[in-house]
Amino acid sequence: MDLPDNLFRQAETKAALEGATLQDILTRYIESGLREPTRLSGQTGGRSALPVMRKHGQGVIPSLTPQIQARLEEEEDLAKHHRSFGR
């Protein structure tokens, strides 16, 4: 089997970090890949989940409702208005 150098190094590193042999790592990945359902060419596998943006160090950001968006835009407009008059 001829693997690209970068892929071979990644597999070697993973094996070393897990205290496993390169053969064990490659066998495990090949077996898991073979268990995946086979896709026909051009066929996509289901929809992928959209990414979830999180607040820095906190939970999920709440949905942006039209009411929240309107309030944020109004606050931004007021801040711009106050800055234009040097307040």
PyMOL Python script that loads the backbone (N, CA, C, O; Angstrom):
from pymol import cmd

cmd.read_pdbstr("""\
ATOM      1  N   MET A   1       0.854  -1.168   0.000  1.00  0.00           N
ATOM      2  CA  MET A   1       0.000   0.000   0.000  1.00  0.00           C
ATOM      3  C   MET A   1       0.899   1.228   0.000  1.00  0.00           C
ATOM      4  O   MET A   1       1.844   1.316   0.784  1.00  0.00           O
ATOM      5  N   ASP A   2       0.604   2.160  -0.868  1.00  0.00           N
ATOM      6  CA  ASP A   2       1.396   3.374  -0.978  1.00  0.00           C
ATOM      7  C   ASP A   2       0.533   4.544  -0.525  1.00  0.00           C
ATOM      8  O   ASP A   2      -0.441   4.894  -1.192  1.00  0.00           O
ATOM      9  N   LEU A   3       0.888   5.156   0.614  1.00  0.00           N
ATOM     10  CA  LEU A   3       0.140   6.291   1.150  1.00  0.00           C
ATOM     11  C   LEU A   3       0.931   7.572   0.926  1.00  0.00           C
ATOM     12  O   LEU A   3       2.162   7.547   0.933  1.00  0.00           O
ATOM     13  N   PRO A   4       0.244   8.684   0.729  1.00  0.00           N
ATOM     14  CA  PRO A   4       0.943   9.968   0.663  1.00  0.00           C
ATOM     15  C   PRO A   4       1.706  10.196   1.976  1.00  0.00           C
ATOM     16  O   PRO A   4       1.239   9.809   3.046  1.00  0.00           O
ATOM     17  N   ASP A   5       2.881  10.827   1.883  1.00  0.00           N
ATOM     18  CA  ASP A   5       3.730  11.034   3.057  1.00  0.00           C
ATOM     19  C   ASP A   5       2.998  11.696   4.213  1.00  0.00           C
ATOM     20  O   ASP A   5       3.127  11.269   5.361  1.00  0.00           O
ATOM     21  N   ASN A   6       2.233  12.732   3.916  1.00  0.00           N
ATOM     22  CA  ASN A   6       1.524  13.462   4.964  1.00  0.00           C
ATOM     23  C   ASN A   6       0.527  12.553   5.685  1.00  0.00           C
ATOM     24  O   ASN A   6       0.438  12.584   6.912  1.00  0.00           O
ATOM     25  N   LEU A   7      -0.210  11.758   4.942  1.00  0.00           N
ATOM     26  CA  LEU A   7      -1.184  10.843   5.531  1.00  0.00           C
ATOM     27  C   LEU A   7      -0.476   9.776   6.363  1.00  0.00           C
ATOM     28  O   LEU A   7      -0.938   9.425   7.449  1.00  0.00           O
ATOM     29  N   PHE A   8       0.632   9.267   5.861  1.00  0.00           N
ATOM     30  CA  PHE A   8       1.399   8.256   6.580  1.00  0.00           C
ATOM     31  C   PHE A   8       1.903   8.826   7.910  1.00  0.00           C
ATOM     32  O   PHE A   8       1.824   8.154   8.939  1.00  0.00           O
ATOM     33  N   ARG A   9       2.419  10.055   7.897  1.00  0.00           N
ATOM     34  CA  ARG A   9       2.916  10.679   9.134  1.00  0.00           C
ATOM     35  C   ARG A   9       1.790  10.887  10.130  1.00  0.00           C
ATOM     36  O   ARG A   9       1.978  10.684  11.329  1.00  0.00           O
ATOM     37  N   GLN A  10       0.617  11.293   9.646  1.00  0.00           N
ATOM     38  CA  GLN A  10      -0.525  11.482  10.549  1.00  0.00           C
ATOM     39  C   GLN A  10      -0.916  10.161  11.202  1.00  0.00           C
ATOM     40  O   GLN A  10      -1.200  10.115  12.399  1.00  0.00           O
ATOM     41  N   ALA A  11      -0.930   9.092  10.417  1.00  0.00           N
ATOM     42  CA  ALA A  11      -1.294   7.778  10.961  1.00  0.00           C
ATOM     43  C   ALA A  11      -0.252   7.320  11.973  1.00  0.00           C
ATOM     44  O   ALA A  11      -0.601   6.781  13.023  1.00  0.00           O
ATOM     45  N   GLU A  12       1.031   7.531  11.663  1.00  0.00           N
ATOM     46  CA  GLU A  12       2.099   7.159  12.603  1.00  0.00           C
ATOM     47  C   GLU A  12       1.968   7.926  13.909  1.00  0.00           C
ATOM     48  O   GLU A  12       2.107   7.352  14.989  1.00  0.00           O
ATOM     49  N   THR A  13       1.702   9.214  13.811  1.00  0.00           N
ATOM     50  CA  THR A  13       1.554  10.053  14.997  1.00  0.00           C
ATOM     51  C   THR A  13       0.378   9.595  15.838  1.00  0.00           C
ATOM     52  O   THR A  13       0.492   9.473  17.058  1.00  0.00           O
ATOM     53  N   LYS A  14      -0.752   9.339  15.193  1.00  0.00           N
ATOM     54  CA  LYS A  14      -1.947   8.885  15.915  1.00  0.00           C
ATOM     55  C   LYS A  14      -1.672   7.569  16.616  1.00  0.00           C
ATOM     56  O   LYS A  14      -2.070   7.384  17.766  1.00  0.00           O
ATOM     57  N   ALA A  15      -1.000   6.658  15.941  1.00  0.00           N
ATOM     58  CA  ALA A  15      -0.664   5.367  16.542  1.00  0.00           C
ATOM     59  C   ALA A  15       0.224   5.575  17.767  1.00  0.00           C
ATOM     60  O   ALA A  15      -0.010   4.965  18.810  1.00  0.00           O
ATOM     61  N   ALA A  16       1.233   6.426  17.650  1.00  0.00           N
ATOM     62  CA  ALA A  16       2.141   6.674  18.776  1.00  0.00           C
ATOM     63  C   ALA A  16       1.403   7.290  19.956  1.00  0.00           C
ATOM     64  O   ALA A  16       1.629   6.904  21.103  1.00  0.00           O
ATOM     65  N   LEU A  17       0.521   8.247  19.680  1.00  0.00           N
ATOM     66  CA  LEU A  17      -0.231   8.902  20.755  1.00  0.00           C
ATOM     67  C   LEU A  17      -1.174   7.935  21.468  1.00  0.00           C
ATOM     68  O   LEU A  17      -1.415   8.064  22.669  1.00  0.00           O
ATOM     69  N   GLU A  18      -1.699   6.975  20.728  1.00  0.00           N
ATOM     70  CA  GLU A  18      -2.630   6.002  21.309  1.00  0.00           C
ATOM     71  C   GLU A  18      -1.920   4.769  21.836  1.00  0.00           C
ATOM     72  O   GLU A  18      -2.559   3.890  22.416  1.00  0.00           O
ATOM     73  N   GLY A  19      -0.605   4.687  21.644  1.00  0.00           N
ATOM     74  CA  GLY A  19       0.133   3.510  22.093  1.00  0.00           C
ATOM     75  C   GLY A  19      -0.244   2.271  21.300  1.00  0.00           C
ATOM     76  O   GLY A  19      -0.223   1.160  21.830  1.00  0.00           O
ATOM     77  N   ALA A  20      -0.588   2.456  20.038  1.00  0.00           N
ATOM     78  CA  ALA A  20      -1.003   1.354  19.169  1.00  0.00           C
ATOM     79  C   ALA A  20       0.009   1.220  18.036  1.00  0.00           C
ATOM     80  O   ALA A  20       0.858   2.087  17.833  1.00  0.00           O
ATOM     81  N   THR A  21      -0.100   0.135  17.320  1.00  0.00           N
ATOM     82  CA  THR A  21       0.759  -0.036  16.151  1.00  0.00           C
ATOM     83  C   THR A  21       0.112   0.643  14.959  1.00  0.00           C
ATOM     84  O   THR A  21      -1.095   0.888  14.939  1.00  0.00           O
ATOM     85  N   LEU A  22       0.930   0.938  13.977  1.00  0.00           N
ATOM     86  CA  LEU A  22       0.418   1.538  12.747  1.00  0.00           C
ATOM     87  C   LEU A  22      -0.586   0.592  12.092  1.00  0.00           C
ATOM     88  O   LEU A  22      -1.603   1.034  11.556  1.00  0.00           O
ATOM     89  N   GLN A  23      -0.302  -0.697  12.136  1.00  0.00           N
ATOM     90  CA  GLN A  23      -1.223  -1.682  11.553  1.00  0.00           C
ATOM     91  C   GLN A  23      -2.569  -1.647  12.266  1.00  0.00           C
ATOM     92  O   GLN A  23      -3.612  -1.720  11.615  1.00  0.00           O
ATOM     93  N   ASP A  24      -2.563  -1.537  13.604  1.00  0.00           N
ATOM     94  CA  ASP A  24      -3.821  -1.469  14.353  1.00  0.00           C
ATOM     95  C   ASP A  24      -4.647  -0.249  13.940  1.00  0.00           C
ATOM     96  O   ASP A  24      -5.853  -0.353  13.715  1.00  0.00           O
ATOM     97  N   ILE A  25      -3.986   0.903  13.843  1.00  0.00           N
ATOM     98  CA  ILE A  25      -4.682   2.142  13.478  1.00  0.00           C
ATOM     99  C   ILE A  25      -5.271   2.040  12.078  1.00  0.00           C
ATOM    100  O   ILE A  25      -6.442   2.356  11.869  1.00  0.00           O
ATOM    101  N   LEU A  26      -4.460   1.600  11.120  1.00  0.00           N
ATOM    102  CA  LEU A  26      -4.948   1.510   9.742  1.00  0.00           C
ATOM    103  C   LEU A  26      -6.065   0.480   9.621  1.00  0.00           C
ATOM    104  O   LEU A  26      -7.037   0.707   8.901  1.00  0.00           O
ATOM    105  N   THR A  27      -5.938  -0.642  10.312  1.00  0.00           N
ATOM    106  CA  THR A  27      -6.988  -1.666  10.282  1.00  0.00           C
ATOM    107  C   THR A  27      -8.296  -1.104  10.820  1.00  0.00           C
ATOM    108  O   THR A  27      -9.360  -1.321  10.240  1.00  0.00           O
ATOM    109  N   ARG A  28      -8.212  -0.378  11.937  1.00  0.00           N
ATOM    110  CA  ARG A  28      -9.425   0.190  12.546  1.00  0.00           C
ATOM    111  C   ARG A  28     -10.101   1.179  11.596  1.00  0.00           C
ATOM    112  O   ARG A  28     -11.321   1.149  11.434  1.00  0.00           O
ATOM    113  N   TYR A  29      -9.307   2.060  10.962  1.00  0.00           N
ATOM    114  CA  TYR A  29      -9.897   3.048  10.059  1.00  0.00           C
ATOM    115  C   TYR A  29     -10.460   2.411   8.789  1.00  0.00           C
ATOM    116  O   TYR A  29     -11.506   2.830   8.294  1.00  0.00           O
ATOM    117  N   ILE A  30      -9.784   1.424   8.276  1.00  0.00           N
ATOM    118  CA  ILE A  30     -10.293   0.745   7.078  1.00  0.00           C
ATOM    119  C   ILE A  30     -11.591   0.018   7.407  1.00  0.00           C
ATOM    120  O   ILE A  30     -12.547   0.074   6.634  1.00  0.00           O
ATOM    121  N   GLU A  31     -11.629  -0.666   8.551  1.00  0.00           N
ATOM    122  CA  GLU A  31     -12.860  -1.364   8.950  1.00  0.00           C
ATOM    123  C   GLU A  31     -14.010  -0.392   9.147  1.00  0.00           C
ATOM    124  O   GLU A  31     -15.131  -0.665   8.718  1.00  0.00           O
ATOM    125  N   SER A  32     -13.745   0.741   9.791  1.00  0.00           N
ATOM    126  CA  SER A  32     -14.840   1.705  10.009  1.00  0.00           C
ATOM    127  C   SER A  32     -15.310   2.291   8.680  1.00  0.00           C
ATOM    128  O   SER A  32     -16.501   2.547   8.504  1.00  0.00           O
ATOM    129  N   GLY A  33     -14.382   2.504   7.741  1.00  0.00           N
ATOM    130  CA  GLY A  33     -14.770   3.008   6.428  1.00  0.00           C
ATOM    131  C   GLY A  33     -15.592   2.001   5.650  1.00  0.00           C
ATOM    132  O   GLY A  33     -16.509   2.373   4.918  1.00  0.00           O
ATOM    133  N   LEU A  34     -15.265   0.718   5.807  1.00  0.00           N
ATOM    134  CA  LEU A  34     -16.014  -0.312   5.097  1.00  0.00           C
ATOM    135  C   LEU A  34     -17.409  -0.511   5.684  1.00  0.00           C
ATOM    136  O   LEU A  34     -18.305  -0.999   4.995  1.00  0.00           O
ATOM    137  N   ARG A  35     -17.600  -0.139   6.940  1.00  0.00           N
ATOM    138  CA  ARG A  35     -18.937  -0.254   7.556  1.00  0.00           C
ATOM    139  C   ARG A  35     -19.869   0.859   7.099  1.00  0.00           C
ATOM    140  O   ARG A  35     -21.088   0.731   7.211  1.00  0.00           O
ATOM    141  N   GLU A  36     -19.308   1.948   6.585  1.00  0.00           N
ATOM    142  CA  GLU A  36     -20.121   3.065   6.088  1.00  0.00           C
ATOM    143  C   GLU A  36     -20.927   2.599   4.881  1.00  0.00           C
ATOM    144  O   GLU A  36     -20.431   1.809   4.077  1.00  0.00           O
ATOM    145  N   PRO A  37     -22.162   3.074   4.743  1.00  0.00           N
ATOM    146  CA  PRO A  37     -22.940   2.712   3.560  1.00  0.00           C
ATOM    147  C   PRO A  37     -22.253   3.237   2.295  1.00  0.00           C
ATOM    148  O   PRO A  37     -21.712   4.343   2.285  1.00  0.00           O
ATOM    149  N   THR A  38     -22.281   2.450   1.256  1.00  0.00           N
ATOM    150  CA  THR A  38     -21.660   2.830  -0.006  1.00  0.00           C
ATOM    151  C   THR A  38     -22.548   3.835  -0.722  1.00  0.00           C
ATOM    152  O   THR A  38     -23.761   3.648  -0.814  1.00  0.00           O
ATOM    153  N   ARG A  39     -21.938   4.905  -1.230  1.00  0.00           N
ATOM    154  CA  ARG A  39     -22.686   5.915  -1.981  1.00  0.00           C
ATOM    155  C   ARG A  39     -22.365   5.776  -3.450  1.00  0.00           C
ATOM    156  O   ARG A  39     -21.226   5.510  -3.831  1.00  0.00           O
ATOM    157  N   LEU A  40     -23.373   5.958  -4.263  1.00  0.00           N
ATOM    158  CA  LEU A  40     -23.159   5.973  -5.706  1.00  0.00           C
ATOM    159  C   LEU A  40     -22.494   7.284  -6.072  1.00  0.00           C
ATOM    160  O   LEU A  40     -22.681   8.282  -5.376  1.00  0.00           O
ATOM    161  N   SER A  41     -21.722   7.306  -7.147  1.00  0.00           N
ATOM    162  CA  SER A  41     -21.052   8.547  -7.528  1.00  0.00           C
ATOM    163  C   SER A  41     -22.079   9.629  -7.796  1.00  0.00           C
ATOM    164  O   SER A  41     -23.108   9.387  -8.428  1.00  0.00           O
ATOM    165  N   GLY A  42     -21.792  10.810  -7.312  1.00  0.00           N
ATOM    166  CA  GLY A  42     -22.709  11.939  -7.487  1.00  0.00           C
ATOM    167  C   GLY A  42     -23.792  11.990  -6.425  1.00  0.00           C
ATOM    168  O   GLY A  42     -24.515  12.982  -6.330  1.00  0.00           O
ATOM    169  N   GLN A  43     -23.916  10.946  -5.628  1.00  0.00           N
ATOM    170  CA  GLN A  43     -24.946  10.918  -4.591  1.00  0.00           C
ATOM    171  C   GLN A  43     -24.372  11.543  -3.331  1.00  0.00           C
ATOM    172  O   GLN A  43     -23.274  11.194  -2.898  1.00  0.00           O
ATOM    173  N   THR A  44     -25.108  12.453  -2.758  1.00  0.00           N
ATOM    174  CA  THR A  44     -24.635  13.076  -1.530  1.00  0.00           C
ATOM    175  C   THR A  44     -25.284  12.381  -0.354  1.00  0.00           C
ATOM    176  O   THR A  44     -26.394  11.857  -0.453  1.00  0.00           O
ATOM    177  N   GLY A  45     -24.596  12.386   0.727  1.00  0.00           N
ATOM    178  CA  GLY A  45     -25.157  11.787   1.936  1.00  0.00           C
ATOM    179  C   GLY A  45     -25.922  12.813   2.716  1.00  0.00           C
ATOM    180  O   GLY A  45     -25.313  13.811   3.103  1.00  0.00           O
ATOM    181  N   GLY A  46     -27.157  12.672   2.976  1.00  0.00           N
ATOM    182  CA  GLY A  46     -28.005  13.527   3.779  1.00  0.00           C
ATOM    183  C   GLY A  46     -27.511  14.951   3.986  1.00  0.00           C
ATOM    184  O   GLY A  46     -26.411  15.312   3.569  1.00  0.00           O
ATOM    185  N   ARG A  47     -28.320  15.725   4.616  1.00  0.00           N
ATOM    186  CA  ARG A  47     -27.962  17.109   4.890  1.00  0.00           C
ATOM    187  C   ARG A  47     -27.003  17.161   6.067  1.00  0.00           C
ATOM    188  O   ARG A  47     -27.134  16.409   7.032  1.00  0.00           O
ATOM    189  N   SER A  48     -26.059  18.041   5.969  1.00  0.00           N
ATOM    190  CA  SER A  48     -25.170  18.239   7.099  1.00  0.00           C
ATOM    191  C   SER A  48     -25.799  19.275   8.016  1.00  0.00           C
ATOM    192  O   SER A  48     -26.542  20.153   7.577  1.00  0.00           O
ATOM    193  N   ALA A  49     -25.488  19.154   9.286  1.00  0.00           N
ATOM    194  CA  ALA A  49     -26.032  20.098  10.253  1.00  0.00           C
ATOM    195  C   ALA A  49     -25.374  21.456  10.066  1.00  0.00           C
ATOM    196  O   ALA A  49     -24.189  21.542   9.742  1.00  0.00           O
ATOM    197  N   LEU A  50     -26.143  22.510  10.271  1.00  0.00           N
ATOM    198  CA  LEU A  50     -25.581  23.847  10.194  1.00  0.00           C
ATOM    199  C   LEU A  50     -24.719  24.091  11.418  1.00  0.00           C
ATOM    200  O   LEU A  50     -25.009  23.557  12.489  1.00  0.00           O
ATOM    201  N   PRO A  51     -23.679  24.875  11.286  1.00  0.00           N
ATOM    202  CA  PRO A  51     -22.838  25.145  12.450  1.00  0.00           C
ATOM    203  C   PRO A  51     -23.585  25.955  13.484  1.00  0.00           C
ATOM    204  O   PRO A  51     -24.450  26.760  13.140  1.00  0.00           O
ATOM    205  N   VAL A  52     -23.262  25.753  14.734  1.00  0.00           N
ATOM    206  CA  VAL A  52     -23.885  26.492  15.822  1.00  0.00           C
ATOM    207  C   VAL A  52     -22.858  27.460  16.367  1.00  0.00           C
ATOM    208  O   VAL A  52     -21.775  27.058  16.793  1.00  0.00           O
ATOM    209  N   MET A  53     -23.203  28.750  16.352  1.00  0.00           N
ATOM    210  CA  MET A  53     -22.295  29.753  16.896  1.00  0.00           C
ATOM    211  C   MET A  53     -22.559  29.873  18.389  1.00  0.00           C
ATOM    212  O   MET A  53     -23.710  29.927  18.823  1.00  0.00           O
ATOM    213  N   ARG A  54     -21.500  29.912  19.161  1.00  0.00           N
ATOM    214  CA  ARG A  54     -21.637  30.018  20.607  1.00  0.00           C
ATOM    215  C   ARG A  54     -21.062  31.347  21.086  1.00  0.00           C
ATOM    216  O   ARG A  54     -20.123  31.886  20.502  1.00  0.00           O
ATOM    217  N   LYS A  55     -21.654  31.859  22.167  1.00  0.00           N
ATOM    218  CA  LYS A  55     -21.093  33.034  22.795  1.00  0.00           C
ATOM    219  C   LYS A  55     -19.747  32.635  23.367  1.00  0.00           C
ATOM    220  O   LYS A  55     -19.512  31.464  23.668  1.00  0.00           O
ATOM    221  N   HIS A  56     -18.881  33.595  23.513  1.00  0.00           N
ATOM    222  CA  HIS A  56     -17.552  33.314  24.054  1.00  0.00           C
ATOM    223  C   HIS A  56     -17.693  32.775  25.477  1.00  0.00           C
ATOM    224  O   HIS A  56     -18.035  33.514  26.400  1.00  0.00           O
ATOM    225  N   GLY A  57     -17.423  31.467  25.643  1.00  0.00           N
ATOM    226  CA  GLY A  57     -17.434  30.856  26.961  1.00  0.00           C
ATOM    227  C   GLY A  57     -18.810  30.621  27.544  1.00  0.00           C
ATOM    228  O   GLY A  57     -18.924  30.306  28.729  1.00  0.00           O
ATOM    229  N   GLN A  58     -19.862  30.763  26.750  1.00  0.00           N
ATOM    230  CA  GLN A  58     -21.203  30.571  27.280  1.00  0.00           C
ATOM    231  C   GLN A  58     -21.995  29.643  26.379  1.00  0.00           C
ATOM    232  O   GLN A  58     -21.425  28.957  25.531  1.00  0.00           O
ATOM    233  N   GLY A  59     -23.298  29.621  26.559  1.00  0.00           N
ATOM    234  CA  GLY A  59     -24.167  28.724  25.803  1.00  0.00           C
ATOM    235  C   GLY A  59     -24.441  29.194  24.390  1.00  0.00           C
ATOM    236  O   GLY A  59     -23.775  30.094  23.879  1.00  0.00           O
ATOM    237  N   VAL A  60     -25.417  28.582  23.775  1.00  0.00           N
ATOM    238  CA  VAL A  60     -25.798  28.871  22.396  1.00  0.00           C
ATOM    239  C   VAL A  60     -26.439  30.250  22.317  1.00  0.00           C
ATOM    240  O   VAL A  60     -27.200  30.636  23.205  1.00  0.00           O
ATOM    241  N   ILE A  61     -26.134  30.991  21.256  1.00  0.00           N
ATOM    242  CA  ILE A  61     -26.740  32.299  21.039  1.00  0.00           C
ATOM    243  C   ILE A  61     -28.219  32.094  20.705  1.00  0.00           C
ATOM    244  O   ILE A  61     -28.544  31.252  19.867  1.00  0.00           O
ATOM    245  N   PRO A  62     -29.117  32.843  21.339  1.00  0.00           N
ATOM    246  CA  PRO A  62     -30.547  32.661  21.056  1.00  0.00           C
ATOM    247  C   PRO A  62     -30.877  33.052  19.618  1.00  0.00           C
ATOM    248  O   PRO A  62     -30.136  33.798  18.977  1.00  0.00           O
ATOM    249  N   SER A  63     -31.992  32.541  19.130  1.00  0.00           N
ATOM    250  CA  SER A  63     -32.423  32.863  17.768  1.00  0.00           C
ATOM    251  C   SER A  63     -32.676  34.356  17.638  1.00  0.00           C
ATOM    252  O   SER A  63     -33.176  34.998  18.562  1.00  0.00           O
ATOM    253  N   LEU A  64     -32.326  34.893  16.490  1.00  0.00           N
ATOM    254  CA  LEU A  64     -32.526  36.311  16.232  1.00  0.00           C
ATOM    255  C   LEU A  64     -33.924  36.498  15.656  1.00  0.00           C
ATOM    256  O   LEU A  64     -34.156  36.282  14.467  1.00  0.00           O
ATOM    257  N   THR A  65     -34.835  36.897  16.509  1.00  0.00           N
ATOM    258  CA  THR A  65     -36.215  37.123  16.067  1.00  0.00           C
ATOM    259  C   THR A  65     -36.308  38.505  15.421  1.00  0.00           C
ATOM    260  O   THR A  65     -35.430  39.342  15.629  1.00  0.00           O
ATOM    261  N   PRO A  66     -37.353  38.751  14.646  1.00  0.00           N
ATOM    262  CA  PRO A  66     -37.512  40.083  14.053  1.00  0.00           C
ATOM    263  C   PRO A  66     -37.575  41.184  15.125  1.00  0.00           C
ATOM    264  O   PRO A  66     -37.086  42.291  14.902  1.00  0.00           O
ATOM    265  N   GLN A  67     -38.165  40.887  16.266  1.00  0.00           N
ATOM    266  CA  GLN A  67     -38.269  41.880  17.341  1.00  0.00           C
ATOM    267  C   GLN A  67     -36.882  42.218  17.894  1.00  0.00           C
ATOM    268  O   GLN A  67     -36.567  43.386  18.118  1.00  0.00           O
ATOM    269  N   ILE A  68     -36.056  41.191  18.113  1.00  0.00           N
ATOM    270  CA  ILE A  68     -34.706  41.424  18.625  1.00  0.00           C
ATOM    271  C   ILE A  68     -33.891  42.191  17.587  1.00  0.00           C
ATOM    272  O   ILE A  68     -33.153  43.115  17.932  1.00  0.00           O
ATOM    273  N   GLN A  69     -34.024  41.811  16.325  1.00  0.00           N
ATOM    274  CA  GLN A  69     -33.286  42.492  15.262  1.00  0.00           C
ATOM    275  C   GLN A  69     -33.685  43.966  15.201  1.00  0.00           C
ATOM    276  O   GLN A  69     -32.822  44.833  15.066  1.00  0.00           O
ATOM    277  N   ALA A  70     -34.979  44.255  15.297  1.00  0.00           N
ATOM    278  CA  ALA A  70     -35.453  45.642  15.250  1.00  0.00           C
ATOM    279  C   ALA A  70     -34.897  46.433  16.431  1.00  0.00           C
ATOM    280  O   ALA A  70     -34.486  47.582  16.271  1.00  0.00           O
ATOM    281  N   ARG A  71     -34.884  45.816  17.626  1.00  0.00           N
ATOM    282  CA  ARG A  71     -34.360  46.494  18.810  1.00  0.00           C
ATOM    283  C   ARG A  71     -32.871  46.788  18.658  1.00  0.00           C
ATOM    284  O   ARG A  71     -32.413  47.879  18.999  1.00  0.00           O
ATOM    285  N   LEU A  72     -32.112  45.812  18.143  1.00  0.00           N
ATOM    286  CA  LEU A  72     -30.673  46.009  17.940  1.00  0.00           C
ATOM    287  C   LEU A  72     -30.402  47.112  16.918  1.00  0.00           C
ATOM    288  O   LEU A  72     -29.506  47.934  17.107  1.00  0.00           O
ATOM    289  N   GLU A  73     -31.177  47.125  15.839  1.00  0.00           N
ATOM    290  CA  GLU A  73     -31.001  48.163  14.813  1.00  0.00           C
ATOM    291  C   GLU A  73     -31.334  49.539  15.374  1.00  0.00           C
ATOM    292  O   GLU A  73     -30.660  50.522  15.070  1.00  0.00           O
ATOM    293  N   GLU A  74     -32.379  49.602  16.195  1.00  0.00           N
ATOM    294  CA  GLU A  74     -32.757  50.882  16.797  1.00  0.00           C
ATOM    295  C   GLU A  74     -31.654  51.370  17.744  1.00  0.00           C
ATOM    296  O   GLU A  74     -31.315  52.554  17.743  1.00  0.00           O
ATOM    297  N   GLU A  75     -31.097  50.462  18.550  1.00  0.00           N
ATOM    298  CA  GLU A  75     -30.014  50.835  19.465  1.00  0.00           C
ATOM    299  C   GLU A  75     -28.793  51.321  18.677  1.00  0.00           C
ATOM    300  O   GLU A  75     -28.132  52.283  19.068  1.00  0.00           O
ATOM    301  N   GLU A  76     -28.507  50.645  17.566  1.00  0.00           N
ATOM    302  CA  GLU A  76     -27.377  51.041  16.740  1.00  0.00           C
ATOM    303  C   GLU A  76     -27.617  52.418  16.117  1.00  0.00           C
ATOM    304  O   GLU A  76     -26.711  53.250  16.077  1.00  0.00           O
ATOM    305  N   ASP A  77     -28.841  52.655  15.630  1.00  0.00           N
ATOM    306  CA  ASP A  77     -29.168  53.949  15.043  1.00  0.00           C
ATOM    307  C   ASP A  77     -29.056  55.065  16.076  1.00  0.00           C
ATOM    308  O   ASP A  77     -28.547  56.145  15.776  1.00  0.00           O
ATOM    309  N   LEU A  78     -29.530  54.807  17.290  1.00  0.00           N
ATOM    310  CA  LEU A  78     -29.445  55.821  18.347  1.00  0.00           C
ATOM    311  C   LEU A  78     -27.989  56.105  18.698  1.00  0.00           C
ATOM    312  O   LEU A  78     -27.615  57.259  18.907  1.00  0.00           O
ATOM    313  N   ALA A  79     -27.174  55.072  18.764  1.00  0.00           N
ATOM    314  CA  ALA A  79     -25.758  55.260  19.082  1.00  0.00           C
ATOM    315  C   ALA A  79     -25.079  56.089  17.998  1.00  0.00           C
ATOM    316  O   ALA A  79     -24.273  56.964  18.316  1.00  0.00           O
ATOM    317  N   LYS A  80     -25.386  55.835  16.723  1.00  0.00           N
ATOM    318  CA  LYS A  80     -24.823  56.613  15.628  1.00  0.00           C
ATOM    319  C   LYS A  80     -25.290  58.053  15.702  1.00  0.00           C
ATOM    320  O   LYS A  80     -24.511  58.977  15.468  1.00  0.00           O
ATOM    321  N   HIS A  81     -26.558  58.245  16.026  1.00  0.00           N
ATOM    322  CA  HIS A  81     -27.132  59.597  16.132  1.00  0.00           C
ATOM    323  C   HIS A  81     -26.426  60.382  17.233  1.00  0.00           C
ATOM    324  O   HIS A  81     -26.058  61.540  17.036  1.00  0.00           O
ATOM    325  N   HIS A  82     -26.235  59.746  18.404  1.00  0.00           N
ATOM    326  CA  HIS A  82     -25.566  60.414  19.522  1.00  0.00           C
ATOM    327  C   HIS A  82     -24.103  60.741  19.173  1.00  0.00           C
ATOM    328  O   HIS A  82     -23.596  61.799  19.548  1.00  0.00           O
ATOM    329  N   ARG A  83     -23.433  59.833  18.460  1.00  0.00           N
ATOM    330  CA  ARG A  83     -22.047  60.092  18.069  1.00  0.00           C
ATOM    331  C   ARG A  83     -21.951  61.261  17.086  1.00  0.00           C
ATOM    332  O   ARG A  83     -20.984  62.023  17.110  1.00  0.00           O
ATOM    333  N   SER A  84     -22.942  61.392  16.239  1.00  0.00           N
ATOM    334  CA  SER A  84     -22.903  62.465  15.235  1.00  0.00           C
ATOM    335  C   SER A  84     -23.045  63.836  15.884  1.00  0.00           C
ATOM    336  O   SER A  84     -22.632  64.843  15.309  1.00  0.00           O
ATOM    337  N   PHE A  85     -23.633  63.879  17.093  1.00  0.00           N
ATOM    338  CA  PHE A  85     -23.778  65.145  17.804  1.00  0.00           C
ATOM    339  C   PHE A  85     -22.753  65.281  18.923  1.00  0.00           C
ATOM    340  O   PHE A  85     -22.839  66.195  19.744  1.00  0.00           O
ATOM    341  N   GLY A  86     -21.776  64.361  18.952  1.00  0.00           N
ATOM    342  CA  GLY A  86     -20.694  64.451  19.927  1.00  0.00           C
ATOM    343  C   GLY A  86     -21.100  64.138  21.340  1.00  0.00           C
ATOM    344  O   GLY A  86     -20.472  64.627  22.279  1.00  0.00           O
ATOM    345  N   ARG A  87     -22.133  63.336  21.528  1.00  0.00           N
ATOM    346  CA  ARG A  87     -22.560  62.978  22.893  1.00  0.00           C
ATOM    347  C   ARG A  87     -21.877  61.748  23.374  1.00  0.00           C
ATOM    348  O   ARG A  87     -22.119  61.307  24.497  1.00  0.00           O
TER     349      ARG A  87
END
""", "prot")
cmd.dss("prot")
cmd.show_as("cartoon", "prot")
cmd.util.cbc("prot")
cmd.orient("prot")
